[in-house]
């Protein structure tokens, strides 16, 4: 620990602020795992980095560009971080690789599948999308031969440089149809700077959810609405759709959570973190019209990241959980409904997939 954060602060924060409200099992519905060799251009010993150290190399930083915190984040790292964040609780996670254009998606998909086969508490999604499309036969073979519960939709982006896509264009017709026929989970990081509130994006999400009702569409980061101002202008696109869920990864504003829970079936909310980003110690806050991540020293520089030791801080995982708890209280949920967000909602969704 550094600065004003005393040793053991995270455990104390967890025991006091979170544990009384949580179930005995936690399911994190949004996590990334990868190995160094998955990055294009990574050659061990030639990047100026040793494995599992904070990113500093300009070459590798250009590949990751934004938000990533380490050169690798293996399944074992995720499991260890979950145990540290939720001591004494049983932890599970939905896993996938890095859905960016600087990763070898064959490698990162194979690793997620292998990790899910190795660890019974991990559940894999396949990075899938139009630029990566294979033949319909190859897609079906890949999905049936490996333990995938669905897709993590590929988005050709670096940092906050988003292509002007809509959801219709991000999966092929065969990929949409296969998800619809098999009740697959489709985890979507919506495109564009306007997020879900962008009228073309919101209408696209609504249109495809209605066209493929068997698809189980999960909007990552609550539709990328980290701020109340964003969700207020976005939720109406999907509030009445039964096949749309929200994962709350990196959402630390209780008002966002309350707004959704007051207007949407609370069984559609899924606890999620976006680890390894959320394994940092700090908090996402709103400054003017954008979010900013305040973190303790020891992490690489990144867009909208402010590093300071002039504060006490626990894991961002804890701040997400706290926002969900407070949001549920503000929305008038019962304790049972609140606790379902952390495990039962997501597990029932996984078990509903026709594998």
C-alpha positions in Angstrom: 0.0 0.0 0.0 1.1 3.6 -0.5 0.2 7.1 0.6 -2.8 7.3 2.8 -4.0 3.7 2.3 -3.1 1.6 5.4 -2.2 -2.0 5.1 -5.2 -4.3 5.1 -7.6 -1.4 4.2 -9.2 -3.4 1.4 -10.2 -6.3 3.7 -11.5 -3.8 6.3 -13.6 -2.0 3.6 -14.9 -5.3 2.3 -15.9 -6.6 5.8 -17.6 -3.4 6.8 -19.2 -2.0 3.6 -19.9 -5.0 1.4 -19.9 -8.5 3.0 -23.2 -8.0 5.0 -25.0 -7.4 1.7 -23.5 -10.1 -0.5 -24.5 -13.7 -1.1 -22.0 -16.5 -0.5 -21.2 -16.9 -4.2 -20.2 -14.2 -6.6 -20.4 -14.3 -10.4 -18.4 -11.7 -12.3 -20.0 -11.5 -15.8 -17.2 -9.6 -17.6 -13.5 -10.4 -17.3 -10.6 -10.5 -19.7 -7.8 -13.0 -19.6 -4.8 -13.3 -21.9 -1.1 -14.3 -22.2 1.7 -12.1 -23.6 2.0 -14.1 -26.8 -1.5 -13.1 -27.8 -0.4 -9.5 -28.7 0.8 -9.0 -32.2 4.4 -8.0 -32.3 5.2 -9.2 -28.7 8.5 -11.0 -28.6 9.6 -12.0 -25.1 12.8 -10.3 -24.1 12.6 -7.7 -26.8 9.9 -5.3 -25.5 11.7 -4.0 -22.5 9.3 -5.9 -20.2 9.3 -9.0 -18.2 6.2 -11.0 -18.0 3.4 -9.7 -15.7 4.9 -6.3 -15.1 3.1 -3.0 -15.5 3.1 -1.8 -19.1 5.8 0.7 -19.9 7.1 -0.2 -23.3 6.0 2.2 -26.0 5.7 -0.7 -28.5 3.3 -2.8 -26.3 1.5 0.3 -25.0 0.7 1.2 -28.6 -0.8 -2.3 -28.9 -2.9 -2.0 -25.8 -3.4 1.8 -26.0 -6.0 2.2 -23.4 -7.1 0.9 -20.0 -5.0 -2.3 -19.9 -2.8 -2.6 -16.9 -0.4 -5.6 -17.4 1.3 -7.4 -20.3 -0.5 -10.5 -19.3 -3.5 -11.4 -17.2 -3.9 -15.2 -16.9 -6.8 -17.2 -15.5 -4.8 -17.7 -12.4 -4.3 -14.0 -11.9 -8.1 -13.4 -12.3 -8.9 -16.2 -9.8 -6.3 -14.7 -7.3 -7.7 -11.2 -7.7 -11.3 -12.4 -7.1 -10.2 -14.2 -4.0 -8.5 -11.1 -2.7 -11.5 -8.9 -3.4 -14.0 -11.3 -2.0 -12.2 -13.2 0.8 -14.2 -16.2 2.1 -16.7 -16.2 -0.8 -16.9 -18.6 -3.7 -16.1 -16.8 -6.9 -17.0 -17.5 -10.5 -16.4 -15.5 -13.7 -17.3 -15.2 -17.4 -14.0 -14.9 -19.3 -12.8 -13.9 -22.8 -9.7 -12.4 -24.3 -8.8 -9.0 -25.6 -11.4 -8.0 -28.3 -9.1 -5.5 -29.9 -7.4 -5.4 -33.4 -3.9 -5.8 -31.8 -4.6 -9.4 -30.5 -4.5 -12.7 -32.2 -8.1 -13.8 -31.7 -7.5 -17.4 -32.5 -5.0 -17.6 -29.6 -7.0 -15.5 -27.2 -10.2 -17.5 -27.9 -8.4 -20.8 -27.5 -7.0 -19.7 -24.2 -10.4 -18.6 -22.8 -11.9 -22.0 -23.8 -9.0 -23.9 -22.4 -9.2 -22.0 -19.1 -12.9 -22.7 -18.9 -12.2 -26.4 -19.4 -9.5 -26.3 -16.7 -11.4 -24.4 -14.1 -15.1 -25.2 -13.4 -15.8 -21.8 -12.0 -14.9 -20.1 -15.4 -17.3 -19.7 -18.3 -16.0 -18.7 -21.7 -17.3 -16.4 -24.5 -15.8 -16.4 -28.0 -14.7 -13.2 -29.5 -16.8 -13.1 -32.6 -17.6 -10.4 -35.2 -17.8 -9.4 -38.8 -14.1 -8.7 -39.5 -13.3 -12.1 -38.0 -16.0 -14.1 -39.6 -15.4 -17.6 -40.8 -17.8 -19.9 -42.7 -21.1 -20.9 -41.1 -19.8 -24.4 -40.8 -16.6 -23.3 -39.1 -18.6 -21.1 -36.7 -20.8 -24.0 -35.7 -17.9 -26.3 -35.3 -16.0 -23.8 -33.1 -19.0 -23.1 -30.9 -19.9 -26.8 -30.4 -16.4 -28.2 -29.9 -15.5 -25.7 -27.2 -17.2 -24.7 -24.0 -18.5 -21.3 -25.2 -21.7 -19.8 -23.9 -21.9 -17.2 -26.6 -20.0 -14.3 -28.1 -18.1 -11.3 -27.0 -18.7 -9.0 -29.9 -15.5 -7.8 -31.6 -15.1 -4.1 -32.0 -12.4 -2.7 -34.2 -11.2 0.1 -31.9 -8.2 1.5 -30.2 -8.6 3.7 -27.1 -11.6 6.0 -27.6 -11.2 5.9 -31.4 -14.5 4.2 -32.4 -15.5 3.4 -36.0 -19.0 4.7 -36.9 -20.6 1.3 -36.6 -24.1 0.2 -35.5 -24.9 -3.2 -34.0 -26.4 -4.5 -37.3 -22.9 -4.3 -38.8 -20.9 -5.9 -36.0 -22.0 -9.5 -36.4 -22.8 -11.3 -39.7 -26.3 -12.5 -40.4 -25.2 -16.1 -39.8 -23.7 -15.1 -36.4 -26.9 -13.4 -35.4 -29.0 -16.3 -36.6 -26.8 -18.9 -34.8 -27.1 -17.0 -31.5 -30.8 -16.7 -32.0 -31.4 -20.4 -32.7 -29.2 -21.5 -29.8 -30.1 -18.9 -27.2 -26.5 -17.7 -27.0 -25.2 -14.9 -24.8 -24.1 -11.9 -26.9 -22.0 -9.5 -24.9 -21.9 -6.1 -26.6 -19.7 -3.1 -26.0 -21.7 -0.6 -27.9 -19.8 1.6 -30.4 -19.5 5.4 -31.0 -18.8 8.2 -28.6 -22.5 8.7 -27.9 -22.8 5.2 -26.4 -26.3 3.6 -26.1 -27.8 7.1 -26.1 -26.7 7.7 -29.7 -30.1 7.4 -31.6 -28.6 5.3 -34.3 -26.9 3.0 -31.9 -29.9 2.7 -29.6 -32.3 2.0 -32.5 -29.8 -0.6 -33.9 -29.6 -2.4 -30.5 -33.4 -2.4 -30.3 -33.9 -3.5 -33.9 -31.5 -6.5 -33.6 -32.9 -7.6 -30.2 -36.4 -7.7 -31.7 -35.3 -9.4 -34.9 -33.5 -12.1 -33.0 -35.5 -12.7 -29.8 -33.7 -15.9 -28.9 -30.4 -14.0 -28.6 -29.6 -13.1 -25.0 -28.1 -9.6 -25.4 -26.0 -8.3 -22.6 -25.0 -4.7 -22.8 -21.5 -4.3 -21.3 -20.9 -1.4 -18.9 -24.7 -0.7 -18.8 -24.5 0.3 -22.4 -21.3 2.2 -21.6 -23.4 4.5 -19.5 -21.0 5.1 -16.6 -22.7 8.4 -15.7 -26.3 9.2 -14.8 -26.5 11.7 -17.6 -25.8 8.9 -20.1 -28.2 6.3 -18.9 -31.0 8.8 -18.6 -30.9 9.4 -22.3 -30.4 5.7 -23.3 -32.5 3.3 -21.3 -35.7 3.9 -23.2 -34.3 2.1 -26.2 -34.3 -1.3 -24.4 -36.3 -0.9 -21.2 -39.2 -3.0 -22.5 -37.1 -5.8 -24.1 -37.1 -9.1 -22.3 -34.0 -10.4 -24.1 -31.7 -7.6 -23.0 -29.5 -7.6 -19.8 -27.0 -5.2 -18.4 -23.6 -5.9 -17.0 -22.4 -3.2 -14.6 -18.7 -3.6 -15.3 -16.8 -0.4 -14.3 -20.1 1.4 -13.4 -19.5 3.0 -10.0 -22.3 5.6 -9.9 -25.2 4.3 -7.8 -27.6 6.6 -9.7 -27.0 4.7 -12.9 -27.8 1.4 -11.1 -30.9 2.8 -9.4 -32.2 4.3 -12.7 -32.0 1.0 -14.4 -33.3 -1.1 -11.5 -36.3 1.2 -11.1 -37.3 0.8 -14.8 -36.1 -2.7 -15.7 -36.7 -6.2 -14.2 -33.9 -6.4 -11.6 -33.2 -9.9 -12.7 -31.7 -8.3 -15.8 -28.8 -6.7 -13.9 -25.5 -8.7 -13.7 -22.6 -7.9 -11.5 -19.4 -7.5 -13.5 -16.1 -5.8 -13.2 -13.9 -5.7 -16.4 -10.9 -7.2 -14.6 -8.0 -6.6 -14.7 -8.9 -2.9 -15.0 -11.2 -3.1 -11.9 -8.4 -4.8 -9.9 -6.7 -1.4 -9.6 -7.2 0.4 -6.4 -9.2 3.6 -6.9 -12.6 4.8 -8.2 -14.2 6.1 -11.4 -15.8 9.5 -10.9 -17.5 12.1 -13.0 -15.7 15.4 -13.8 -17.8 17.8 -15.9 -19.0 15.7 -18.9 -16.7 12.6 -18.7 -15.6 9.9 -16.2 -12.1 9.9 -14.7 -10.3 7.0 -13.0 -8.6 8.0 -9.8 -6.0 5.3 -8.9 -3.2 4.8 -6.5 0.4 4.8 -7.7 1.8 1.7 -9.5 -0.3 1.6 -12.6 0.6 2.8 -16.1 -0.6 6.0 -17.5 -3.7 5.8 -19.6 -6.5 8.0 -21.0 -8.7 9.5 -18.3 -6.5 8.0 -15.5 -5.2 10.2 -12.7 -2.6 8.7 -10.4 -2.3 9.9 -6.8 -1.4 8.7 -3.3 -3.4 11.5 -1.6 -6.4 9.2 -0.8 -7.4 5.9 0.7 -8.6 3.4 -1.9 -9.8 -0.2 -2.2 -10.2 -2.3 -5.4 -12.4 -0.8 -8.0 -14.2 -4.2 -7.8 -15.4 -3.0 -4.4 -16.6 0.3 -5.7 -18.6 -1.4 -8.4 -20.2 -3.7 -5.8 -20.9 -0.8 -3.5 -22.6 1.1 -6.4 -24.8 -1.9 -7.1 -25.7 -2.3 -3.4 -26.6 1.4 -3.0 -28.4 1.5 -6.3 -30.5 -1.5 -5.3 -31.4 0.2 -2.0 -32.4 3.4 -3.8 -34.5 1.4 -6.2 -36.3 -0.2 -3.3 -35.1 -3.8 -4.0 -35.4 -6.4 -1.3 -32.1 -8.0 0.0 -32.9 -11.1 -2.0 -33.3 -9.1 -5.2 -30.1 -7.3 -4.4 -28.1 -10.4 -3.8 -29.4 -12.0 -7.0 -27.5 -9.3 -9.0 -24.2 -10.8 -7.7 -24.8 -14.4 -8.6 -28.2 -15.9 -9.3 -29.1 -13.6 -12.2 -26.0 -14.4 -14.2 -25.9 -18.1 -13.3 -29.5 -18.5 -14.5 -28.6 -16.7 -17.7 -25.6 -19.1 -18.3 -27.7 -22.2 -17.6 -30.4 -21.0 -20.1 -28.0 -21.3 -23.0 -28.8 -24.3 -25.2 -25.4 -26.0 -25.3 
